[in-house]
Amino acid sequence: MAQIVFAAGVPHAPGLIGLLDAAPGAIQDVVHTMYAELRRELLAARPDVLIVFANDHLANSRPRAYPDFLIGMAPVHSGPFEWYQEWLGCRNYQVKGNTAVAEALLRGLNRRGHRMHAQRENLRFDDNISIPSLHLKLDETDITLVPVLQNCTVPPLPDTRQCYALGQSLRALIEHDLPAGMRVALLGSGGLSHEPGGARYWYIDKDFDLWFLELMASGNHARLLEDLTIARMEQSGSGGTMELLSWVVVAGAIGPRYGTQSDYALHGNFKCGIGSVLWDLTREVDVPRPVRAPAPVTAEPTLPALFDPSLASHDLVQDLKWDAALRARFATHEAEVLDRYALHPAEREAIEKRDFRALYDMGFHPYLGGQLARLIFGNTAGKGATIAVRKLVESLSGSQLESVVAEDGVTARP
């Protein structure tokens, strides 16, 4: 019987490498300390394999044919994918895979009633796997990696209870299907609150983040399943905050456990709340810790009602990301490239006029909206991507952004 020896939830905000040096010293300290502590505990646990659940970010599949869970089965995992590298501002890396464990996940979770997909070729990794891999320096260890890229943003998607149930099946698989004596580490990579591609791109919901970290460290899984709804996550950042479902899979696998929170960092340039939880696997919860009440949910999420997976503009963005030659041609002969796609007249006009508001109203996915903006206006970490975000938000809000006021600060762990 294999054993889970490490479990944690971490953020993977793209700015955690490329923009980190420009952040205030106190913010840098939180990030470096958080990942250093996690790396120390990971190495001390001596795992044979690290299974990472993380949002796919529409990096590998098209919205009209989107898997809820995609397992990476490659013998070596290389990243980041070339288009994401300048945006992340990070180095290349290679981490040894574990094909046998990946095959066991595909086989065992499907047999237990969960529709899983898998790919033997190297997956396209962005911040989802790249940020934790680089901060944890996985390529300097003998720990093998099995990435599971998760649908956290394309409706309909597995909700909190479904993700928790998957985690429970994962635990059964680890205990009964993997080799006796194998030591397994689990990592949920995603969050905290953020809204990539939305009109609130710079918005970070500090109150939600602190509540969520407290909840995940409390050991109160009844509250977790009741209170961490799709509507609550969408309210705190549409299309991004739902990445926290990757933490829920890990929580389901380990069952109710107390956790240790890191300090919490709020930095506008990261466009995402920063904090982690490391779970104590040495004892089960007797009495859950108290958790503050979450803010009320005042609106239903709009993405499921508006999203149209049939739009050809989704294919355009995916192909531009995946094909460097097509990107180069788009930069010099945009009309010719647009001619290759079955765009509705209004859809094409919106692209030509850089009218993201009109595109979104047609059902264009906001996450791909952020990526289209970077394809048009700039993709480099810092200046290029920041210009792209400003142009996108101005189009969505219908007004010129004179300045961006973002709160910075650190909240010490409890």
Phi, psi and omega in degrees: 000126177284167187224137173278122186243354182203139177208132181205161171238134184224157172274160176226036180310132185301333181284357185290354172239300187294332182249003187293318183296336180271354180283156175305151184305320181295325178291315178302318182299319179299313183296310182297317181294317180304307183287329177295318178295318179294320179296318179300315180291323178298312180295323180294332180284344177052053180286151172276329183215144174246119176260121183247123171262130184205151178298134179288336180060027182057036183268340189237343186223161179272148183302332182277355178214070193248118179284148177283328178218126183235115183269132175273118186252006185296149177290336176221135179254118183247143179199179348284164173301145194303322183291332182277345189295314181292331177290319179282332182065040185236169178276169173283159177208159173222130179235134180297133178273181177221087186298323181296316179292320178300318178295321178296321177297313181299312183291310188289322181285325174296319179295335179267012171097014180247125181286107179247149174239163181208157180220129180280334177286160178300129177285160176274109182262137170245227180291339186306310179258328187295314184297308178294325180298318183284318179292327178275353179054049181298330181286357174257009181240175174262009181287128176275159188235135169235106177275140173236107182272132196244144174278104178247009187211351182255109182293147350282151183227158180298131182272188185301314182293323179292320179292322178295319179296323176299318178299320178298320177292325177299318178299315179298320179297314180300317184286329188246338186253334182273159185300144178301136178088351179293137181254124189242130173253144180237139179222128170261120185246113179167164176076189006276229184292136174188163183226074181293128178085359183258174179293339179258043186304324182270000185283133172232127183267088183301318182297318177297314183301314181294322175297315183296314179299318178297317179297314184290336179270352188280335187080010182263088184280340173295316176295320179304310183289333181276319192260335182273076183268162175302317181299319181293319179292318179296323178298329182269003178151100186292133175080350182239314184297334179293352172303338181295350174298337176294326175294326183294322177302314180296318179300320178296326181288325184264345184074178183300120179219150171286149179230159175252122179276148168277173166299158180250132180242137177238116182218120186305320183293336176284338181055032185192138174290148186237122177183160182222167173225132173248124185268143179272111183268003184276343178209149178273164183283131171264303176238118180299148176289154178293148180228133177299160177284137177285161175296148180294150174273121187252355181207151175278149180296143182264337184303314181300327183280332186265332189296132178237100184291350184277350185299131178291338178296334174297317178296320178304310183295316180300315181295322178296321178294319190275345188232105183296324180294320178294321177300316180297320180292321178299324181293332184249336182222063186301315183300321179296319179293318179298329179298339184282351187243145182279062181281138170295150180307316180292326178296314180295317180299320179297320178295314182296325180270000182058039182264085182292327178301315180295320178299314181297322180294338176278349181109015178290138184287127183301326180297320176287337174297316177298322180288322176298320178300319179290326177295329182271314192256341180145144188234000184285147177302130181093247192300305185299310181293327179293319175300317180299317179297317180299314181298319179296310182296322178297319178294318182290324183271342180075020180214156180285135176271112178284319179201160178247119178259114181234138181280137173242148176167168180235134172248119183294148179299152179299000000 
